[in-house]
Amino acid sequence: MGRGYLTKEMKILVTGGAGFIGSSFVRCFMEKRQNPVVTLDSLTYAGNMANLEAVLGLPRHTFVKGDICDPSAVDFAMKGVGAVVHFAAETHVDRSIDDSGIFLRTNVVGTGVLLDAARRHNVKKFVHVSTDEVYGAVLEGYSTEGGHLHPNSPYSASKAASDLLALSYHATYGLPVVVTRCSNNFGPYQFPEKLIPLFISNALEDKPLPVYGDGLYVRDWIYVDDHSRAVDRVLWDGRAGEVYNIGGTKDKANLEITDFILNKLGKPASLKKHVQDRPGHDRRYAMDSSKIEKELGWRAECNFEEALAQTIEWYRSNQGWWRTIKSGEYRNYYEKFFAGRLAGSSAGSVN
């Protein structure tokens, strides 16, 4: 199986590039590489042009506002493109429990639209970015790329479906697809519905930090720029038709994260509020990332505690960014899903 032929002159399309992880990749990629980049994003609630401020003025960067489910928008953005890095997705588990329809549309149908366009445009590499949640709960040991998929939420099921669809385009049409599956990301610019930015921003506002159940759900955490560097490595050197796990090898229970944030901000433990668990909550995720380490020489570089402390400081120093978000559409969702249920001890955190 080939790696897909890329050159430093090839134009790269990044879908979902105004989101948290996508914008990290665009910033990191453009700092390291000389390729022209097209960012395609529909700017839904989680997309933010402020995330791309560092690259918007660069002549090598083009922004296209468009929906990946719209074939005409995708064709326009993919014109002259040599490779695609596909981040665009609905990702919040709690939202998928409330309404799975948009997850099926964006994550499955949208991925299909992109794959069809990639075939028409003779794309040389298609990197499909996915999640460790497709493996389901892993009570012992670690998930490997060849392991079974057992998604337990509408979100993770939609991502598992899109993974299989992408890989089928390699098997059926020879499209040079590579799939990456990453553990929980954290860092600057993360939308404040996910655990770390939600808890940091709530603590800064002296609001409750809603902890699901006993708070002992375990996740492997990775700093977002480490993830971006891994995707860059897969883009250039990953083998077509393969899956690569990307983990930070830093397992932490939600309570540990919560206590670390409160301690760093000097906030009282009384802000922790244990609330009713969410349906289908996976107890533990854990992946074996030895494949990407051995084949491509990538390894997470950032120290978890230092990176989390820096992330906390970023949210403390950039309150205008997240306060603007919380004062808009997100406020209505937050009040409906979180604050409204806290009184009855049935609100939720994430992951």
PyMOL commands that set and color helices and strands:
alter all, ss='L'
color gray80, all
select helices_A, chain A and resi 20-32+49-52+71-78+93-98+101-120+132-135+154-173+195-204+224-237+254-265+269-271+290-296+304-317+319-326+329-342
alter helices_A, ss='H'
color red, helices_A
select strands_A, chain A and resi 11-15+37-41+61-65+81-86+125-131+177-182+184-186+209-212+218-223+243-246+251-253+272-275
alter strands_A, ss='S'
color yellow, strands_A
deselect
rebuild
show_as cartoon
